[in-house]
Every structure is written in structure tokens, then in C-alpha cells.
Amino acid sequence: MKKQSHTVLVAVAILTFSFNVFASTEVHLDYANTDISDKKSLQRGAKLFMNYCSGCHSIQFMRYNHIGKDLFLDDIIAAYEKARVAALSNKPLERGDLVALSRAFDNELTNLDQAKSFFAKISNEEIEKNLIKATDKEVEKNLIFTDEKVGSLIISAMPVSDANQWFGNSPDLSLVSRSKGVDWIYSYLRGFYRDDSRIFGVNNHVLENASMPDVLWQLKQDKSSKEFDQDIRDITNFLDYVGEPAQLVRFNLGIKVLGFLFVLFIFAYLLKKEYWKDVKYGKWRAKD
């Protein structure tokens, strides 16, 4: 019994020491303040990620056309709806309206009369397909810099063997927001500082001796501190979306489900009162 008590005390002492060590070395993380519902931020983050991060890092659970559907399709549809209303109202079409209608009809338009003729010939189903096709073209133009197809998984062009040799590791970032959290990503990307002892001349406050170079140094030089922080926030927001794309639907659906359950609760409560009034007052007993 005495030996067991001694063992327990030693275990408690080790745990307490470990807790104090980890607590003392805990890194302060800045608040990312991301918003998964901000589509413009997600769009900017996608472009920044593909320009500055995708050369070394994959997001292999995501496809290019999935990003297009989630982040860019709504804007293309909104532009078409605006142009359609203007055309059917016989209003002068702006350049953006003609572009939107050209996407919807998959034909180059130059004037209002052409647009009206296409409305009579093309069905809504064809227009929907053309808008999705136009979204894929925008993704190919702005996000794909290799020979990958729009339906491909987003895999880094750098061979894994080379990544391991040059950097030690080049992790896939599909789930980094789930494993590390958005505050960690935001703080890490902002945490590079000069360190001439390191091979790339930089180190990181959040992850000491990180093998990753400061790939965003040009943005840091060319932009104000506020603008640079917004760029980092946009990349972080995009990686949060990549970690769970269903968030875009889940949040809105969750609010609707909770609203439905609240209304259902009211009716269920009233029904319960109706059924239980005989139990409370008795079948032949009048209410007081």
C-alpha cells in the first residue's frame, strides 16, 4: 500500500512538472477574426494561396471546380441576373452586362438585340450549365498555373522527395485549420522575423526553427501593416473553409433547423397541455 502511494505521488509530481513546463512555453496566438461567410475574403484567400502557397503545399482533399462552385459561382449568377433584368426591361447594357450574358449564352454578345434573341432560343437548363462552365473558366484563368484540369485535386507541383530533401517536410494543408486552429495559422504567417543563423535568413515566433521560408515577404514590404494583416486573414479564412467546406451550408442550415425545432416545441408544448389536462384535473372534475 505504501509503495502504491509513493508511485501515485511520483506520477502526480511528473504531471505537475510537465504542466508547468508546457504552460511556461506556451506561445501567444493573435486573434484571427476570420469570417467563413465572407465570400470576398475567401476569394482573395484562394488567389493568395494559389499564388504563394500552392507551389509547396497541397490541399489534396479539395478540387479546383469545388472552389469555383462554392466561392465564385454565386457572383457569376448574380451578374447574369442583373444583366437579364436590364435586358428584359430594355435598359442600356453596360460592358459588364454583356459579359455576363455572353457567359450565360456561351456566345459573344455586343448589343441588346442579340441578347433578346438568345433569351428566346436557350432554356434555363442550358443557361445554368453555361454559367457553371464560365465559372470553371474563371477558375482555370485565376487559380490554375499548371497543366491540371479544373476537376483535379489540388496537389503541389513539387515532388514529395524534393520537398523532404529541401525543407524536411512540406505538409498537406487540407486539415491544418482543424488540427491547429485559425489563430495558429494567422499568428504563424505573421510570425516570421530575421534570423541570419537560419538557412533562409528567417525564423518564426510560433514555430521555432521552422524550415519554411517567409514566402510572403514581398507582400509585407509592398503593403501597409493593415493591408498585410488582411491578406494573412484572407489566407487563414480560406484554409478554414478548406478544412470544412460544409461550413458554408451547415451554419445557415443550422439556424433554419433550430428555428423549426423552436416552432415545433411550441406546438408540442400546447399539445402536451391538451393531452394532460384530463390527468391533472380528472375526467369528471371541473377546473377550480
N, C-alpha and C positions, 0 to 999 in steps of 0.2 A: 504493500500500500504506500509505504514511504517512498519507494523507488518510482512508483507511478506518479505521485505528487511532484517529485523532483523533475520528471520528464515533462509534465504539464507546464511547470514553471519555466523550464528552459524554452519550450515551444512558444509560450506567451512572450518571453523576452525577445526571441528572434523575430516574431511577428511585429512586436512594438518597434524594434530597431529598424526593420525593413520599412515599416510605415513612415517612420520619421525621416529615413533617408530619401524615400521617394517623394515625400511631401516637401523636403527641403530643396530637391532638384526639379520640382515641377515648373514647367515653362509657362509663362503668362501668354495667353492667347487673346488676340484682339477680336472684338465682336464683328462678325462678317456682315450682318444686317442684310442678308440676301432675301429675295422675294421670288419664289418659284413661279408666281403668277405674272411676273413682269416679262412679257414676251420679247419686248425690245432688248432688255438686258440679256435674255437667253440668246437672242440672235447675235448680239455683239460678242457674247462669250463664245459662241460656236465659231465665229470667224476668227477671234483671237486664238482660240485653242488650235484650230487647224493651221494657222499661220505660225504659231510659236511653239506649240507643244507636240503636235502630231508627228513631227519628224522623228521623235524618240519614243513617244508614249502611244500605246494603243488604247482604244476603248472598244474592245472586241465583242462586247455584248450589244453594241449599237450599230445600226446600219445608216448609211447616208440618207436614204429616202425616208427612213423613220424620223430623222431630224427635220427633213423638209416638210413632212406631213404635220408634225407636231408644232413646229416653230414658224414656218413660212407660208403654209397653205392658206391660213386664215387671212393674211394680208392680201394675197392674190385674189381670193374670193371677194373680200371687201372692196378692192379696187374694181373688180368686174361689176359688182352690184351697183356701185356708184356710177360707173360708165353706162350700165344698162338703163338706169333710171334717167340719166341725162339724154340718152339716145331716144328712148321711148317718149320723152317729153319734148322732143325736137329742140333741145338746147344745144348750143355750140359745144363741140367736143374738144377738150384740151388734149395736149400731147399724151399725157398720162392715161386719159380715157381711151384713146386709140390703141395704145399699147396693151391696156387691159382687155379690150375687145379682141385684139389680134390674138392674144393668148387664148381666149375663150373659144374662138373660131378656128384657131390654128391656121390662120391666114393673115397676111399683112393687109391692114386697112389704112386708108388715107382720108376718108370722109364719112359723113353721116349716112349718105345714101347706101354705101357699101354695107355699113353696119346693119341697116334696116333689112336689106336683102338677105343677110345671113341669119337674122332672127327668124325669118320665115322658113329657112331651109334646115337649120340644125336643131336637134332635140336637146332637152335639158340633160339627158344622159351623156350625150356627146360632149356637151359643154363641160360637164363635171370631169370627164376623162381628160379633156384638153387642159383644164386647169391643173389637174394633178401632173400631167406631162410638163406643163410650164413650170411647175414647182420643182420637178426633177431637173429641168434645165438650169434653173437658178442655182440649185444645189451644186450641180456639176461646174457651173461657172465660178461660184464663190467659195466652195468648200473642198473641192477635189482637185488636188495638184499633181496627181499621179495618173496612171492608166486604169485605175479602178473604175468599176461600174457603179452606177448610183444605187444599185441594190446590194452592194458588197458590204461586208463587215468592215469596220474602221480599224485597220491593222497598220501599225507603223511600218514604214518602208525600210527601216534599219534592221538588218538581220539580228536575231537574238544573240548569236555567237559574238558578233561585233560589239553589241551593247554590253554584254558581260565583260568583254575584254577592255573596252574603253572606260566604262562607267561602273563596272562591278555588277550593276543590275539596272534594268530600265522597266520598272513595273507597269503593268496594265492599270489604267486609272478608272476602269468601269465602276468599281465599287469603293473608290477611295473616300467618297463623301459619307458612305455608310460605315466604313471602318475607322476613319479619322475624325470625321465631322467637318462642317463647313468652316468653323472658326480656325481649325488647324490648317486647312488649305489656305485660307486667306492670310493667316499670320505667316505661314511658311513662304508663300510667294512674295510677301513684303519684307521677309526677314533676312535677305542677303546683305552682307557687308564685306568690305575689302579685307582680305587676308592674304598677304603675299607668300605665306608659307604653304598655301594650298596650290595644287597644280593649275587650277583655273583662276587663281587670284581672288577667290571669294569664299566665304563661309556662310553659315546660316544660324541665326539665333535659335530657331525652333528645333532644327535637326543638325546638331554639331557635326562637322566633318562630312557633310553631305557631298556626294560625288557629282551632283548635278550643277552645271554652270548656271550663272544668272542670265538666262536667255531673254529676260525682259529688260535688260539694262538700257537698251535703246529707247524703249517707251519711258523709262524713268528719267532719262536725260531730256527727251523731247517734250515732255508734258509736265504740267504743274502737278504738285503733290496730290491735289484733289482729283485731277483727271486720272492720274496713275492709279490711285486707290479705287476709282470707279472701274477701271479696266480689270484690276485684280478681282474686284467684287463680281464683275460680269463673268469672268472665267470660273470663279468659285460657284456662282449660281448655275452655270452651265453644267459643271461637274455634279452638282446636287441633282439636277434634272437627269443626267445620265445614270446616276446611281439608282434612281427610281422614276422612270418616265411616267408611270401610272399616277404620280402625284398630281399631274395636270388635270386628271379626271377625278381622282379619288377625293380631293378636297371639296370640289363642287358637288360631287355625288353624295359625300358625307353630310353636307349641310342639308341637302334635299331629304335624305333618309331620316335625319334627326327631326326635321320638320314634320315629315309624315308620321313618325312614331309619336311625336307630341300630340298631333291631332288624333291619332288612334288612341292614345292614352285617355284623352278627354271622353271619347265615346265609350271606351271600355269602362271608365270610372262611372259614367252615368248608367251604363248597362248593369254594372255590379250593384249600384244602389237600387235599381229597379228589381233585380232578382232577389236581393237580400232583405227587402223591406218586409216580406212575409215572415222571414226568420226573426227580424228584430221586433216587429210589433205583434206577431202572431196572426194566423189567418183570419180569426174572428175577432181579433182585438182591435178596437178603434184607436187611432192615434190620440195621444194626450193633447 
